[in-house]
Amino acid sequence: KKMSNPASTGLFINGQRETGQDVRVGNVTAALAVANIVKTSLGPVGLDKMLVDDIGDVLITNDGATILKSLEVEHPAARVLVDLANLQDQEVGDGTTSVVIIASELLRRGNDLVKNGIHPTTIISGYRTALKAAVSYIKKEMVVNVSTLGDEHLINAAKTSMSSKIIGKESDFFSKLAVDAVKSVKMNATAADVAGYDAMGSSRSAEAAVVVPNGKQRFKYPLSAIHILKAHGKSSMDSHLIGGGFAINAMRAAQGMPTFVESSEGNTVKIAMLDMNLQRHRMGMGVQVIVKDPAEIERIKKREMDITRERIRKIIDAGANVVLTTKGVDDLCMKYFVEAGIICARRCNREDLKRLAKATGGRVVTTMADMEGNETFDPDCLGGCDSVREVRIGDGEMLYVYGCKGHGASTIVLRGANEYMLDEMDRALHDSLCVVKRMLESNTLVPGGGAAEAALSVYLDDYANTIESREQMVIQEYADALLVIPKTLAVNAAKDASELVAKLRSIHAKGQHSEDEVDAELKFMGLNLIDGTIRDNLVAGVVEPAISKIKSLRFATEAAITILRIDDRITLNDSKGLA
């Protein structure tokens, strides 16, 4: 009931109030509209979306989170789904499209149940029960523990993640690149990290020791240490990984500087990273100097030059061979660097310098002032590496830093025909890196291609029959809602969805109800979308991290519950124009 007259609501509010079924229908319609946008981009044969913003910039992608982030969604319920995709992107990195599709399907079915006279509270508790049963089934039956994770499983997981993206055709090459990049930033995990992995769905109990019971050290793989650099030109197959190295999109500030610096006789190359101007010292604004003797002006100018020269002398004396700064360097300062045979680059990206500082074990210096008010340069702030050289890539030059001495760091240099392609490759690679990281940290995987959803659907259908309350209907709806993933995959692949999903369900039902050991392996059967057949996806190498599946179910269910809970919406009018 829409009531615009404030008095008729019984509440004298300056606005509109919608209650009951109207709100629910509105919320579900908005959520379905958002889900329908990303629905066709699911799976290895999903289609791309072209988004054009108000100034005409074009974005071509099929990454669910990116599509939804670019939409300016007004409706509050639809915004919940956009936040949901972002959350999945931050937590897991992959599976953003499927989480939105599952959430919207749960909402649609929940709304139908409300229309049939079932109270929202029953639906909410039924969804929670179904989620609990689903997660425990995944952990008990579907999860394959890959304790000594071979590269083959990691590469398969990375391939599965990028199969739906622009680099899907070259997935052999890029999956290897992603696995090598993540492995190159391996670090020892702390006790807190390990407790976190176990809480996040590793099948092991929450064992908060760094060394697991069999005496093995656990590791972490910080993705922030992997730097992705995009350069125009050549084909995507010319992309490469600089293991233990770093590339920075900057070039020498002057032609007289050397193009490379290498370590000699055990002395490493020292890099100074500055976040300050290396320009002629000028008096501050509003400072007045009254000069009586014209000769004094020359001395002031000379002193201004000397202040800068002393600064540079201190940096050079500290042992720097390479100087990188985020601000400018003027010609006067350049002269000193050229004379000293130092590579200097200006206007570097601050984020890149922070990463480089981490990689080389140095620090970004923002000021040279010390506690006594004098200017000093601490040699401990210098980063160390084996060599730095300027390499020509595409239209410009880049500085490559090899053999970084700090914590692990790697750079992936992506090559491609144009900006759109490079951006999409970057997004696809980010998803794959996240998947490989999750696989390495949690050591568990589940089969992909709709296998987990079909198995859960069959299991929850049987589980619902054991429930004696009215939640039984709700759990059955939850079971059917999960089939939206295999159905959408089949529809996007231009296959007969109804027939394929029916086949898939019957195979899973046979596997779950049979006593035979051989039939127990049928739980890994999923869709082959290229030929339109059913196959064992574990053998075929279509796998994804278990944590990705569990989290997407949790997030989708929570989002659906949040929206189904709402039964009243009050929209206040704009207060402008009122006294």
C-alpha positions, -999 to 999 in steps of 0.1 A, spaced: 0 0 0 16 32 -11 6 61 11 18 95 0 -6 115 24 14 118 57 -18 119 78 -32 86 64 -1 66 75 -9 74 111 27 87 112 30 124 105 62 120 84 72 140 55 76 111 30 61 79 17 57 46 33 54 12 16 46 -19 37 42 -57 34 42 -75 1 47 -43 -20 81 -37 -5 91 -73 -9 81 -75 -45 99 -42 -52 131 -55 -35 130 -88 -53 123 -72 -87 153 -48 -82 176 -76 -71 166 -98 -101 172 -69 -124 208 -66 -111 213 -104 -114 200 -105 -149 227 -81 -160 255 -104 -149 237 -137 -156 248 -140 -192 285 -135 -183 287 -167 -162 309 -196 -173 335 -204 -199 312 -193 -227 298 -162 -210 294 -130 -229 310 -96 -222 294 -64 -212 303 -29 -226 298 -1 -201 300 35 -212 302 62 -186 290 98 -187 322 111 -204 323 83 -229 349 61 -214 344 25 -224 348 -6 -202 345 -41 -216 344 -69 -191 327 -100 -178 339 -98 -143 308 -96 -121 322 -73 -94 335 -49 -120 302 -47 -139 282 -41 -107 308 -16 -93 304 5 -125 266 6 -123 252 35 -103 225 15 -85 198 36 -69 176 10 -53 187 1 -17 179 -36 -21 198 -39 -53 227 -21 -37 229 -50 -12 238 -73 -42 264 -49 -55 280 -49 -20 278 -86 -20 297 -90 -52 324 -66 -38 326 -86 -6 331 -118 -25 358 -101 -47 377 -89 -16 374 -122 4 379 -148 -23 386 -129 -55 366 -151 -78 330 -163 -80 315 -128 -79 289 -135 -107 277 -168 -92 272 -153 -57 249 -126 -71 229 -152 -92 224 -175 -62 213 -147 -40 188 -134 -65 174 -169 -70 170 -174 -33 152 -141 -31 128 -150 -59 119 -183 -44 116 -168 -9 92 -142 -23 71 -170 -39 69 -188 -6 57 -156 12 30 -153 -15 20 -189 -7 14 -179 30 47 -189 46 60 -164 71 93 -147 63 107 -158 97 102 -195 87 119 -189 54 148 -172 71 153 -201 96 148 -226 68 175 -210 47 199 -209 76 193 -247 83 198 -255 46 231 -234 45 244 -253 76 236 -286 60 251 -276 27 284 -264 42 288 -295 63 281 -317 32 307 -298 11 333 -302 39 325 -339 45 319 -352 10 329 -328 -18 362 -314 -5 393 -331 -19 423 -325 4 454 -318 -16 479 -318 13 510 -318 -10 495 -295 -35 511 -303 -69 514 -276 -95 489 -295 -117 460 -288 -94 470 -252 -90 472 -247 -127 438 -264 -132 422 -241 -106 438 -210 -123 425 -223 -157 390 -228 -144 390 -192 -130 402 -177 -163 382 -199 -186 354 -174 -187 377 -144 -193 394 -129 -223 426 -149 -217 407 -182 -216 421 -192 -250 457 -189 -237 448 -203 -202 478 -228 -204 502 -199 -206 486 -176 -181 477 -202 -155 514 -211 -153 523 -174 -150 498 -170 -122 510 -200 -102 547 -190 -106 539 -154 -95 520 -165 -63 547 -191 -54 574 -165 -58 560 -144 -29 559 -172 -4 564 -162 32 563 -180 66 528 -177 82 524 -164 117 502 -181 143 474 -156 136 475 -164 99 472 -201 104 443 -197 129 427 -175 102 431 -202 74 416 -228 96 386 -206 106 380 -198 70 370 -233 61 401 -255 59 389 -290 69 414 -292 97 403 -282 131 412 -247 143 448 -255 152 465 -222 159 501 -234 157 523 -223 129 536 -258 126 508 -283 118 508 -317 135 530 -334 110 557 -308 116 553 -289 84 556 -251 83 526 -232 70 530 -204 45 512 -172 34 512 -156 0 506 -119 1 491 -108 -33 501 -72 -26 537 -82 -33 527 -91 -69 529 -60 -90 510 -60 -123 523 -36 -150 505 -30 -183 524 -21 -215 509 -16 -249 522 -36 -279 531 -72 -289 506 -100 -282 493 -112 -249 515 -142 -251 546 -119 -247 535 -111 -211 562 -123 -187 570 -126 -150 600 -111 -134 605 -135 -105 621 -119 -75 622 -86 -94 603 -55 -98 594 -33 -128 585 4 -124 569 25 -150 595 53 -150 625 62 -171 659 80 -165 655 117 -160 685 126 -182 702 110 -211 737 113 -195 727 88 -168 738 51 -171 712 27 -185 721 0 -160 738 -4 -126 750 -38 -114 764 -50 -81 801 -55 -79 824 -74 -55 796 -83 -31 783 -47 -29 746 -47 -37 729 -19 -57 714 6 -33 681 23 -41 669 55 -25 631 60 -26 620 96 -19 587 112 -15 600 148 -18 611 175 -43 647 175 -54 645 210 -67 664 243 -60 655 254 -25 632 283 -26 622 307 2 588 300 17 558 321 6 556 354 24 592 355 34 608 389 27 645 395 26 656 431 24 690 433 7 712 465 6 742 451 -12 735 436 -47 763 411 -41 742 396 -14 716 385 -39 742 363 -57 752 348 -23 715 340 -16 712 323 -49 744 304 -43 732 293 -9 699 281 -23 719 259 -48 741 247 -20 712 236 2 700 213 -26 735 201 -34 741 192 3 709 172 3 719 153 -28 755 148 -15 740 132 17 719 108 -4 750 99 -26 772 95 5 748 71 20 757 48 -9 727 52 -33 732 41 -69 696 46 -79 673 75 -68 636 73 -74 613 101 -64 575 108 -66 581 145 -71 602 166 -95 639 168 -101 652 200 -117 681 204 -141 705 216 -114 700 185 -93 702 163 -124 737 176 -131 749 162 -97 733 128 -104 748 126 -139 783 134 -125 780 107 -99 768 81 -124 735 75 -107 702 65 -123 675 89 -112 638 88 -121 612 113 -112 573 114 -110 571 77 -100 539 63 -86 538 64 -48 521 31 -45 548 15 -67 575 30 -46 559 16 -14 558 -19 -30 594 -15 -42 605 -5 -7 589 -36 7 605 -57 -20 640 -43 -15 639 -40 23 641 -2 22 618 26 32 602 55 14 618 87 28 594 117 31 618 142 48 655 143 56 650 163 88 661 144 120 651 150 156 678 176 161 666 198 132 696 189 110 693 172 76 706 136 74 700 106 53 699 72 70 716 45 50 691 20 65 664 35 44 681 23 12 667 -8 -5 691 -35 -19 690 -54 -52 714 -71 -77 709 -48 -107 688 -21 -121 684 -15 -159 663 5 -182 645 -16 -207 625 -4 -237 590 -18 -237 564 -7 -263 565 31 -267 584 39 -236 611 28 -212 607 10 -178 632 4 -150 636 -33 -141 650 -41 -107 664 -76 -105 672 -97 -74 653 -78 -47 668 -83 -12 637 -78 9 606 -99 12 595 -118 -19 583 -96 -47 574 -102 -83 561 -82 -112 540 -95 -141 544 -74 -172 512 -77 -193 514 -70 -231 484 -65 -252 469 -47 -282 450 -19 -265 439 -4 -232 406 -24 -229 423 -57 -235 451 -49 -209 425 -39 -183 404 -70 -188 436 -92 -187 445 -75 -154 411 -83 -139 412 -119 -151 447 -124 -138 437 -109 -104 409 -135 -100 433 -163 -109 460 -151 -85 434 -150 -57 422 -185 -65 458 -199 -65 465 -181 -32 434 -196 -16 443 -231 -29 478 -228 -15 467 -215 19 437 -238 25 449 -269 7 414 -279 -4 395 -280 -36 360 -289 -49 350 -299 -85 336 -270 -106 312 -269 -136 280 -272 -115 291 -304 -98 290 -290 -63 257 -273 -68 240 -304 -83 253 -326 -55 241 -302 -29 207 -299 -46 202 -337 -45 215 -339 -9 193 -310 4 162 -325 -13 167 -357 7 176 -338 38 144 -317 35 123 -349 38 138 -356 73 125 -322 86 91 -324 102 83 -287 103 71 -263 76 108 -255 70 107 -286 47 93 -266 18 119 -239 23 148 -263 22 134 -279 -9 133 -244 -25 168 -238 -14 179 -270 -31 162 -260 -63 177 -225 -62 212 -239 -63 205 -255 -97 204 -220 -111 242 -222 -116 243 -254 -138 212 -241 -156 227 -207 -163 260 -223 -174 241 -245 -199 220 -217 -212 250 -195 -218 267 -224 -237 237 -226 -260 229 -261 -247 196 -277 -236 196 -267 -200 166 -287 -188 179 -320 -202 215 -315 -191 205 -305 -155 181 -335 -153 209 -358 -164 233 -343 -139 208 -346 -110 200 -382 -118 237 -391 -118 243 -374 -85 212 -391 -70 225 -424 -81 259 -416 -66 244 -405 -33 219 -434 -29 241 -463 -41 261 -484 -17 286 -492 -45 321 -477 -40 324 -470 -77 292 -450 -77 305 -429 -48 328 -412 -73 298 -399 -93 297 -369 -69 324 -352 -89 304 -353 -121 297 -319 -137 290 -302 -170 312 -302 -200 300 -270 -217 320 -273 -249 304 -307 -260 273 -304 -239 279 -336 -220 284 -348 -184 319 -357 -172 340 -362 -141 352 -326 -135 379 -336 -110 396 -358 -136 390 -331 -163 408 -305 -140 378 -282 -136 384 -274 -99 381 -244 -76 390 -237 -40 366 -251 -15 366 -218 4 353 -200 -27 322 -223 -28 315 -222 9 319 -184 12 297 -177 -19 269 -199 -4 273 -181 30 273 -146 15 245 -153 -9 223 -167 18 230 -139 42 222 -113 15 189 -130 6 180 -131 43 188 -94 48 165 -84 20 137 -109 29 136 -94 64 125 -60 52 87 -55 53 85 -17 55 101 11 36 98 47 45 113 72 20 116 107 34 110 137 11 138 162 5 137 187 33 147 216 11 122 243 8 108 236 43 113 262 70 
